[in-house]
Amino acid sequence: MELKQLYREIVNEHNLHPVHKKAIESPDLVMRGVNPSCGDDITLSLKIADGVITDAGYEGSGCAISQASVDMMVDQIIGKNKEEAIKLAGTFMGMIKGEITDEESLEALDEAAALQDVAHMPARVKCAVLGWHTMQEMLEHPEACEK
Amino acid sequence: MKTPLECRKDFDILKSGEYVYFDNAATSQRPRQVLEAVSEFYKTTNANPLRGLYDWSMGATERYEGARKTVAAFIGAKTPEEIIFTRNTTESINLVAYSYGLDNVKEGDEIVITVMEHHSNMLPWQMVAKKNKAKLIYLEPDEEGVISREEYTSKITDKTRIVAVGHVSNVMGVTNPVKEITEYAHSKGAIVVVDGAQSAPHMKVDVQDIGCDFFAFSGHKMLAPMGIGALYGRKELLENMQPFLTGGEMIEYVTREDATYAELPHKFEAGTVNAGDAVGLEAAIKYIEEIGFEAIEKQEQKLTALLMEGLAKLPYIKVYGSKDPNKHCGIVTFTMDGVHPHDLSSVLNDDKVCIRAGHHCAQPLMQFIGAGSTARASVYFYNTEEEVKIFLDKLSKVREVMGYGA
């Protein structure tokens, strides 16, 4: 997908009208993710019960790709258990690195798979993976979380 | 004399006209004359300079030292020995910080820089201040980017040992009053380091007129290859400084325990030097002098005026720095409401327009002006009015791409 088309068809909607850009009530894990070189700055909050992500939200600012990507991610992970979410993050980052390209694997990412073409935009890779990387860190290293 | 636009055909990379290159403040393009000068050096007289006793090495030495003379004349150094070749401005300033700063700044002393500095003229002084328990003091500009006399006379004091200031800000494009600051700093007993990365490509620099003690600049922003830059330093100061790097080609006598160092400038040029690119820098200087700074400035000012006029018509654009296009040195930094600079730059890249987006290696300035990051268009003499029009046209369509109604 061409860049402008990507913005128009996927990114803008999530960037301008995010569904999950809000604080959630009494989160269990909170972590800030920053791309110092571009100023993307998000704080991701997860609520977890019996190993399942029951609610999630984010706040912050940054470029459209970073914000849209995290909004789509939150949409995907609510209702999933920790292992599934970590696996999903691995799939997403694999896709962005151009290592995972088969449709079957990418299907799991649902709408977020639309960001596949960011793999061809090296300058924007960090933007796309910020939310996913942060989420993976939180689940794998909860001790590093602010909360 | 060549006119700026006649020069355009010398730049192979610009020939197709496919791309609009407006990131000249990051690095310029190089004309064929520069590339050929470097190539000619390697094809005809390549050998390790300064040491060999045979024709090619002596030829390489001659070309290398010839380039030094050209650089000295270019910025008004009294003698070629006052020119040290480095990789770039960053290395030049680090040389001063390590070899002068660490030995001359004591606990409780003060180093004065501006909040507009590029990280290359900030981090070396943070290092000296931390190591020697000195205080780093920041000069702050007004909204137009100007450092007032009141500002620097209130912050440069008897405690100040070093004042390090950018000649032209790489974000605001404003030219700082380096001559006045130097005069005042000297009256307080401080030495002055001028970061000339953004001025040397665009205006006639005379270090005697400025009066500064050190002046650093890069070749790659002024048509020369990447990896060659220079440091001007007053001879008395350089002579009393310890070497920055030690090793080959910078010694007189070496025993198992000790060494005596070579005379200036070689004391500061350890290891095999970058003679090929120094020759390239010489060719770049000659190329610039053939056009002349008057014509270069005129072309840049015309383009900047056109740029700023066009940007002013877009209500969602905010331009930083002076309202006077002649005070921008070809640099126009701006933000677009609702659109992150990285998205902006990516969308423009889709239209083959190259501009910079980010913090421009000046994060404290970004914090000071209250912008997380900004977009920057910067022109050089080979850019055209047509390119400005293309840029403005493409820019005016970015908000639509980003989902804001047409």
Interface residues (C-beta under 8 A of the other chain):
Chain A: E2 L3 K4 Y7 R8 N12 E13 N15 L16 S37 C38 G39 D41 S61 G62 C63 A64 I65 M121 A123 R124 C127
Chain B: V339 H340 P341 H342 D343 S346 V347 N349 D350 A357 G358 H359 G372 S373 V401 M402 G403
